[in-house]
Amino acid sequence: MENRSVTLMMRYKDAVTGSWTRSPAARGGNGRVKPGYVLTGGKTVQVEGHYQLRMYEGRKVKYIAAGTRADAADAQRKRLEQRETALVVAADAGLVVVKDEARLTLKGTASAYIVDTLGRGATEAAEQARLVTSEFIGVCRKRKKEYIDEITRDDIYTFWTTLRARGCGPRTVANKHARLNSWLKFAGLDKSMIPPKPRYEDTLPTIYEPDETATLLANADKYMEVCILIGLKCGLRDQELQHLEFSDLNWAEGTLRVQGKPRWGFHVKTWEQRDIPVPDAALAVLRHWEQARPGQTLVLGTSGHNPNTKLLLRLKGLARQAGLNCGRCDGCHERGECREFTLHKFRRTYITTLLRQGIDLRTVQAYAGHKDIASTMRYLRPASGTEARSKVNAVTW
C-alpha cells in the first residue's frame, strides 16, 4: 500500500550552519502543535520559519506550503490526510474516484507567500515580493498559465528576457530571480524547474552620503527623525528597528541592547544579544522622545502599541517629499517609491562609517551582530571622491 501519511514540517534557517533545513513540527503534551518549535536531534528547539506538509506520491516526496500559523497548518494536514485515506479505502472497495488535486494557483500562492513574509516582519522583502510576483504572473498570463504546476524553466527565462527588455540591469534581474526562486520553492514547485540565478558583475555597496541624510532629517517629522538616527548611528536591521523598546536603552551606560521579543515572535537574526554604544546626541534625542510618548513601550511603535511594519514606506515617502528620488529606477516610474532609499542602507552607512573612522573590524563586527568578519567587510564601501583624493595625496611615495 502507498504511504498516505502527511507530516507537518517546518522549513527554517539553521542557527549554526545558516542553511535552510526542515524538521518535524513539535507537539505539546496535549497533542497540539507548539507554534515555532521543531523536533531535531531528539530535542524541542524554537526556530523561525514556515510550515510545510510532507507527503509521498509513490516513492517521491512532495512538500506543500502551509503558511506560518501552527493551528491552520495542522488543520490543513488533517484534511489532506483524511482525503488520502479516503482514496485508499475507495480504491480497496473497487470504486473509481475522480481525484481533485486542488491545484495551487500562482495568484493564491503569491498572496500566501507575501503574508508569510510579512508575518516574519520582513517588510522590505514583502514589498519586493509584491512587485516580483505581480511581474511574473503578468508574464505567465500572456503565456496562458495560472497554476504553479504549469511553470517551467522556459517561463523563468522569459521573465528574465522581459525584465531586460524593460531596461533592468543584470544585478536587478538576479535580485528579482532570487525573490522569484524563494516564492516558487515556498509554493512547492519542483526545484528542477528553477534555473540557477543569472550571474552579474558585483557592484560596490551603496551608502547614504552626508548631504542625503541631512536632507532627509531636515524634512522629517520627529518620528522619522528618531527612526533615521537609530538606523544611521546604531546600524539596526529592519526588524530590530521595529521591535526596539525603551527598556532596551541603558541611559547610564549609553548603550542599546538588541534582543529577542517573544511577545511578538521576534528573534535576533544571529540568536545572540548584543550591546551597541549610542552617541550622546542621539541618546539625548531618544530620552526626549520617550518623555513625549508616555505609555508607549516600543520606540517606533504604532498608535496601537504594535511594531510598525510600514517604516520602509514612510522612508520612501519622506525621500519623495524631500525631492531625493533618483527618477531612474522601476520604483520611481511605477509608484514614486525610489529603490535607492531603504532602511538597510542606513545599516551599510553605519558600518562603513565606523570602519572609515578607524574602529577595528572585530569591534564593528560585534556591533553589527555578524557571525563572521567577511559579512562585515561586505558592507564596507571604499572611500571615493574628495575623501579618497585627500588620503592618496597625503601618502609619502
N, C-alpha and C positions, 0 to 999 in steps of 0.2 A: 504493500500500500504506500502511496506517496506521502511524504511528510507534509501534513497540513497545519502544523503548529505555526503560530505567529508570535514572535518575540518582540517585546518593546525594548528598543535600544536608545542610547544617547550618543550622538556624534559630538565630539568636543576636542579641544586642543590640549594635548598632554602638557602638564605644567613643567615636566622635566625635559622632555625631548623637543617640545614645541611643535610636534607634528600632530595632524588630525588623526583621531582614532575613534573606535566605537567600543562601548561596553554595555552590558545589560543594565536596564534601569533597576535601581534598588527599591525594595518594598519594606514597609514597616511591619510591626508585629500584627497589625490589623489587616495586613494583606494589601493595603493601598500603596500606590507608588509614592515614594518620597521625592517631592519636587527638587530637581537639581542634584540628585545623588545617583551614583552608579556602583556596581559591584565590580571591583578589579583587584586581582591579586588576593582574593579572599577577604577583602576589606570593603567597607562602605566609604566612598570618597565623594566629597562635594565638588562639582565641576560646573562649567558654564558652557552650554551648547544647545542643541535642539534634538527633539525626539525623532526616531525613525522606526518603522515596522519592518522586521526581517522575516521573510517567508521564502519558500522554495517553490520553484517551478521545475519539477523533475529533480535533477541534481544541481540546478543552477540557483544560486542565492539571489534574492531581489530585495532591494530596500525601497520603502515608500515613505515620503516625507510626512511627518505627523505633527509639525508645529512645535511650540515651546511650552504649552500647558500640559502638565502631567495628567490631569484628570481627563481632558479631552483626548489626549493621545491614547490613554489606556482604553477609553470607551471605543475609539476607532479600532484598536486591536481586537477587542471583544467581538465587534460587529464583523470584522474581516475573518476572524477565526470561526465564528458561527456560520458564516457563508461558506467557507471552505469545507467545514464539516458536513453541512447540508448537501453539498455537491457530491461528497463521497457516499453518503447514505443513499442519495438518489441514484447514483451510478450502480451501487450494490443491488438496488431494487429493480434495476433494468429500466429505469426511467431516463428519458432524454431531456436534458436541461439546457435551455438557451442561456448561456452564461453572459451576464452583463459585467464587463470589465471595469465599468465606471472610469472611463479614460480621463486622464488628467489633462486639462486644457492649459495652454500657455498663459492665458489671462488669469486663470484661477491660481496656478502655482506662483505666478509673479506676485499676486496680491499676498499670498501666504508668505512668500519669501520676504517681502517688504515689511510685513507685520512682524515676522521673526527678527529681522534686523533692528527694527525699532524697539522690540522687546528687550534686546540686548543693550539698548541705549546708544547704538552706533548711528547717530543722527546723520552724519556726513555720508556714511556708507549707504544708508537708506535713501538719501537724496540721489546718490549715484545709481542705486538700484532702480528707482523710479524712471530715470532717464533711459538707462540701458535696456530695461525690459520693454519699455514703450517702443524704443527704436527697433529692437529685434522683432517684436510682434508685428510692427509695421512691415518689415522685410518679409516675414513669413506670410503675412496676409496677402501680399502680392503673389506669393508662390502657392496660395490656396492651402495653407497649412494652419491648423489651430490646436493640434494636440502635441503633447510632449513626445509621444512615441513616434511621431512623424519626422522628428528632427534628425537630420544627417549632417555629416561634415560639410557637404556642399552648401547647406543653409548658412553655416557659420562663415564659410569662405565668402559667400555672397554678402553677408553682413560686413565683413572687413572691406570688401570692394565698395560697398555703399558708403561707408564711413570715409574712405579715402577720396571718393568722388566728391564728397561734401567738403573736402579740404582738411580733414583731420590728419594730424601728423602721426608718424609711426608710434611714438610713445602713447598718444591718446588712444590709438587703435588697440595697442597692447593692454592699456589700463581698462578699456571697455570690455575687452575679451576676458580679462581676469574676473570682472564682475559678472559677466555672462556665464562664465565657467562655474562660478560659485552658485548661481541661481539654478542652472541646469542640473548640477550634481544634487542640490537640495531637492529638486523635483524628481530625482531618481533616474535621469537619463543615463543610459549605458555609457561608461567612460570612453569606450572605443569610438563613440560618435563625436567626441570633443577633441579637436586637434590641439597640439601644443601652442602656447602663447606665441604670437609673432614676435620676432626679435626687433630690437630697436637700439639706437645709439644712446647710451646713458647720458643724461643731461645733468648739469650742476643743480644741487638742491636750491630751492628758492627760499628767500627770506624777505622780511619786510625791511625796507630802507627807512632810516630815521624820519625822512620827510613824510613817508606814508603813515607811520604810526602817529606822528604829530598831527597830521590832518584828520585821521580817524578820531583821535582824542579830542580835537578841537570841535568836532561835530557831534560827539557822543553825548547822550544823556548820562546821568550819574550811574545808572545800572550798567550800561555798556562800557563806561569808563572803568568800572571795577572789573568787569569781565576781561577787558583788554589788558589791564595792569597785571592781573593774575596770570593770564596766558603768557604775557611778554616777560614778566620778571620772576615767574615761578616755573614756567615750562610745563604746565599740566596738560595731560591728554584731555580729549573732549569729554569723556565720561567722568574723569576726575574733576573737571570744572563743574559739571552738572551736580555732582554729589558732594562737593566740598561744604562742610558745615563750620559755623563759627567756633564750635568746640574743638575743631582740628587746629586752631591757631593758638600757639603758646605766646601770649603777649610779653611775658617776662624774658623769654629767650629769643623772641623774634623769629620763630620758626613756624612752619606749616607742615602738618603730618598728613601724608597720603595713606589712607587705609580703607579697607572694605566697609560697605554699609549693608549688612544683611537685611535690614528693613526694606531696602529697595532691590535686593538681589544683586547688588553691585560688588564685584571683586576686583582688586588691583590686578592689572594685566599680568604682572610677574609673580603674583601671590606673595609679595613681600612689601611690608610697610616701609616708608622712607620719610625722613625729615628734611625739609628744604628751608634754607635761610631766606627770610623775606627782607628786602631792602627797607630801611627806615621810612622813607617817603611812602612806599606802598603800604607799609604796616599802618601808618597814620590814616591813610585813606580807608583802609579796612576797618579800623577802630571807629571812625565816624560813621561808616556805612552800617555797622552793627547797631549803633545807637539810633540810627534813622529807621531801623527795621525791627522794632520790638515784637517779640513773639515769633520771629522767623528764625528757624534753626539753620536752614540752608543759605549759604552766602548768595547764591544766584537762583533761589527758589522762586516758584510761581506764586501768584496770589493765593493759590490753594495749598501752598506749603509742600509742593512736589518738585522733583528735579525738572528743570526747564530743558526740554528736548528741542527747543526752537532757537538755541543760541546761534547756530550757524546761519539760519535765515535772517536773524536780527543783524548779524555782522554784515551779510551781503547787502541788506537794505541800507545799512549805515554807509557802506562803501559807495553805493549808488547815489545816496543823498549827498555825499561829500564830493561827488564828481570824480571818483577814482576808478570807475570801471574801465577796463582796457579797451572795450569796443571791438575786440577781435575774436574772442572765444565763443564757443557754442552757447555758453550760459548767457552772455551779453545779448546775443542775437535772438535767442529763444525766449528768455524770461527776464532779461535785465539783471540776472544774478551772476556776476563775474566769477569765473573759476579761479581767478588769481587770489581771491580773498577766502581763506579758510582759517578755522581755529587752530589746526595743526601747524600752520605756517608760523604762528607765534611760538610754538614749541621749537621749531627749527631755528628761529631767530634767537631764542633764549640760549640754546646750546651753542650756536655759532658765536654769539656774543661772549659767553663765558670763556670759550676756548681762545678766542682772539685776545681777550683781556689777560691771558696768561694763567688762568686757573687750570691746574693739572688735569689730565684726561681721566684719571681714575676717580677724582672727586666729581667731575662733571657727570661721569657715568652713574655714580651713586645718586646725584641729584635728579638725573633724568629717569632713573628707575630701569636702566637697561641691564639685561643679563650678561652682555659682553661688550667689550670696548669697541669692537667692529661696528656694532649698531650705533654707538655714539658718534663714531667717525663719519658714518654715512650722512649725518645731519650737518656736518661742517661745510660751509661754503667758503672757498678760498677768498682771501682779500682781493679786491679789484678796484679799478678806477684810481682816484686820487690817493686813497689809503695805500694801495699797492705800490704806486709810483714813489710815494714818500719813503716807504720802507726799503725799496730797492735802491733809491738814491742815497740812503744812509749806510748802505753796505760798503765796507772797505774791500776793494777788489785787489 
